[in-house]
């Protein structure tokens, strides 16, 4: 028996399979081969960068942001800049953040442009991510390769989110660079981190619209239908949702306007309905981070609370705690939309003709 086992070991050692590279993804030089997931991410990222659709949309957003920068620079110059026209140190302590929030009235500020146009980037990236592959017949070819099925959708999302992060941070740093030339001194550490966290929240917010467009791309076979669906949802939350909330507020006005408790309950209910909108949540979070003077998001403040409140800007940590529920809600809505697109894609049948 021992001689037979020794013979088997010798034959296995001389087998060509023994001398082949290990099947753990390493090549002959010992380097680990990249996973199929990251190969798909790189391919999708490169396709987005080279597409005319993305270049045109990026040009529109950049021109709008440059116009908002010009409006903020004009407003700061008319206001006298740092220390001009008798401004106090408290007003100038966060002068760098005014590059994102100030405007001379001719154009909206950078934050308004970003909240208005940034969702279009997510919609433009994802509205044909899946149905275009299905219509061209490449989806079944990709799935037939030795890759996990969910890697296809995950790669679409990760590549789109990376591209959104690059665009958002590039625009934000462009404003910061213009602020260096305009104001003449760099931002403080607190101002820098306020801007960085705001850009991170913006990236997650645009990722929400990317996931919604991915969901419509999975659900509808035609790219035009998925694009119109994404734009319709964007317009609904941007324009019509506020009108509906105002209509609900007019209908549910308390019969006794002097009843303070009933009025507070009605306003709390309307505020809850408002915060179901991702656009409203983002506006609250971004404006609170970029405006340290915002001390509360509660519309009702008693006289005792107003009297005991300090007349000073909030520190960065306190502002972050103030908007933490809004940030968590945006992340939750983004995760839910991605989960919906993931489940819909995994339950779909992919035929060889698709």
Residue pairs with C-beta under 8 A, 6 or more apart in sequence:
12 18
21 27
21 28
24 32
25 32
25 33
25 35
26 32
26 33
27 33
36 145
36 146
36 147
36 151
37 147
37 148
37 151
37 154
37 155
40 142
40 147
40 151
40 152
40 155
40 159
41 155
41 158
41 159
41 162
42 159
43 159
44 155
44 156
44 159
44 160
45 159
45 162
45 163
48 54
48 125
48 159
48 160
48 163
49 163
53 124
54 124
54 125
54 163
57 120
57 121
57 124
58 121
58 167
60 117
61 113
61 117
61 118
61 120
61 121
61 167
61 171
62 171
62 174
64 113
64 117
65 110
65 113
65 114
65 171
65 174
65 175
66 174
67 107
67 113
68 103
68 107
68 108
68 109
68 110
68 112
68 113
69 99
69 110
69 174
69 175
69 178
70 107
71 102
71 103
71 104
71 105
71 106
71 107
71 108
71 109
72 98
72 99
72 100
72 101
72 102
72 103
72 104
72 109
72 110
73 99
73 178
73 182
74 104
74 106
75 98
75 102
75 103
75 104
76 95
76 98
76 99
76 102
76 182
76 183
77 182
78 104
79 85
79 87
79 102
80 86
80 87
81 95
81 182
81 183
82 92
82 95
82 183
82 184
82 185
83 92
90 312
90 313
93 313
94 191
94 292
94 313
95 183
96 176
96 179
96 183
96 187
96 188
96 191
97 187
97 191
97 194
97 195
97 290
97 291
97 292
99 110
99 175
99 176
99 178
99 179
99 182
99 183
100 109
100 110
100 111
100 175
100 195
100 198
100 290
101 109
101 110
101 111
101 287
101 290
101 291
102 109
103 109
103 112
107 113
108 116
110 175
111 286
111 287
111 290
114 168
114 171
114 202
114 286
115 279
115 282
115 283
115 286
116 238
118 168
118 202
118 205
118 206
119 205
119 206
119 209
119 234
119 279
120 234
121 164
121 167
121 206
121 209
122 160
122 164
122 206
122 207
122 208
122 209
122 210
122 211
122 212
122 213
123 209
123 210
123 212
123 213
123 227
123 230
123 231
123 234
124 213
125 160
125 163
125 164
125 210
125 213
126 156
126 157
126 160
126 209
126 210
126 211
126 212
126 213
126 214
126 217
126 230
127 213
127 216
127 217
127 223
127 226
127 227
127 230
128 217
128 223
128 226
128 227
129 156
129 160
129 213
129 214
129 217
130 139
130 153
130 156
130 214
130 217
130 218
130 345
131 217
131 218
131 220
131 221
131 222
131 223
131 226
132 217
132 223
133 139
133 142
134 221
134 350
134 354
135 221
135 223
137 353
137 354
139 152
139 350
139 354
140 350
140 351
140 352
140 353
140 354
142 152
143 149
143 152
143 350
149 346
150 342
150 345
150 346
152 345
153 214
153 218
153 341
153 342
153 345
156 214
157 207
157 210
157 211
157 214
157 338
160 207
160 210
160 214
161 203
161 207
161 210
164 203
164 206
164 207
164 210
165 203
168 199
168 202
168 203
168 206
169 199
169 203
172 195
172 196
172 198
172 199
172 202
176 187
176 195
179 187
180 186
187 195
190 315
190 316
193 316
194 289
194 290
194 292
194 316
194 319
195 290
197 289
197 320
198 285
198 286
198 289
198 290
201 282
201 285
201 286
201 289
201 327
201 330
202 282
202 286
204 327
204 330
204 331
204 334
205 278
205 282
205 330
205 334
207 334
208 278
208 330
208 333
208 334
208 337
209 230
209 234
211 334
211 337
211 338
211 340
211 341
212 230
212 233
212 337
213 226
213 227
213 230
214 337
214 338
214 341
215 337
215 340
215 341
215 344
216 225
216 226
216 227
216 229
216 230
217 223
217 226
217 341
218 341
218 344
218 345
218 348
219 226
219 344
220 226
220 229
237 277
237 278
237 279
237 280
238 279
241 277
241 279
241 280
242 274
242 277
242 280
245 270
245 273
245 274
248 270
248 273
249 266
249 270
252 266
252 269
252 270
253 266
254 262
254 263
254 266
256 262
257 263
264 300
267 299
267 300
271 299
274 280
275 281
275 284
275 326
275 329
278 330
278 333
281 326
281 329
281 330
281 333
282 326
282 330
284 297
284 323
284 326
285 323
285 326
285 327
285 330
287 294
288 294
288 297
288 319
288 322
288 323
288 326
289 319
289 320
289 323
292 313
292 314
292 315
292 316
292 319
293 313
293 314
294 314
294 319
294 322
295 309
295 314
295 322
296 322
297 322
297 323
314 322
